Amino acid sequence: MRRSRFTENEIIHLLAEASSGVSIAEICKTAGITERTFYRWRRSFGTLDVPAVQQMNDLKSENLRLRGLVNNLFELLRKADGGVRKDEVPSQSPTAPREPSRASRIAAEKCGGALTGRFSSVRVNP
């Protein structure tokens, strides 16, 4: 996706001008943008001010960092669970009972032995 030539603070400033009473056509003409772009910006940043945009950016970066940490933890759990990679399919016969994963065992221990989760009817008790 192409990067905008306007920063978020500049966009907020243009939107504030429109809310103060300057016509949208005049704002678009001086900024060199189309009205469609202006309305798209207004839909995205509508009620935000500069501190709110900064907070939104901070939350985006924190969310990205946390997703990375969660992915790293899943990889560590996957390696500790037997080294099965995402693209590998474990070789089990369809009639053989499935071994519950580590996460299932931990959840069962915390719930007093009860199997929980979306596919609990498929899991086999350890």
ABEGO torsion letter per residue (X at the ends): XBBBABBAAAAAAAAAAAAAGBBAAAAAAAAGBBAAAAAAAAAAAAABBAAAAAAAAAAAAAAAAAAAAAAAAAAAAAAAAGGBBAABBBBBBAABBBBBBAAAAAAAAAAGGBBBEAAAAABBBX
